């Protein structure tokens, strides 16, 4: 720790994923003396919406202080709403989606996504509970193309269906409370259009923008490098 002070990192996963995706980064952060909490969003619960997602984040913040809240991908739609909690000292949006208050995420259409993800979303399939499911080959190419094959297969095998209710819900007003915010874009991201989302984060949250090499899932492909960056941003 550069300042000798331990921080608490609340690491929030994105769509199709779960807390497991942070296990590598969490190990490096704990080795530096930090506390790490990885809530599970109800993103595979067919009727769960933003209230239920936010409740899971708020539960992770309960009884904690000096928290670095890190939101990957889909959870960027939620994390800015949680900074009203005084436990949060800073916010990191990692390859995140960012929405404007008064709009739904669906209002944006495909514009906030990178071209490979746009093609997958157009041909998306849904299960009997209207949850979006990904073909394993698509998931590999989108999320884990820069990982070793065995690592990619391990991650893809853990993915869950993604409920869609939240994407149709209107984003409420953002909290008046502001915290230092960083948008971290991935130079070879095949899922989000980092420029589009980073611009919204700058506009709404006053975010500083940082870039790292690699694809959409540096927590899996380059966990030590990502942990170093998160520790620096803390």
Buried (B, 14 or more C-beta within 10 A) or exposed (E): EEEEEEBBBBBBBBBBBBBBBBBBBBEBBEEBEBBBBBBBBBBBBBEBBBEBBBBBBBEBBEEBEBBBBBBBBBBBBBBBBBBBBEBBBBBBBBBBBBBBEEEBBEBBEEEBBBEBBBEBEEEEEEEEEEBBBBBEEBBBBBBBBBBEEEBBEBBBEEBBBBBBBBBEBEBEEBBEEEBBBBBBBBEEBBBBBBEBBBBBBBEBBEBBBBEBEBBBBBBBBBBEBBBBBBBEBB
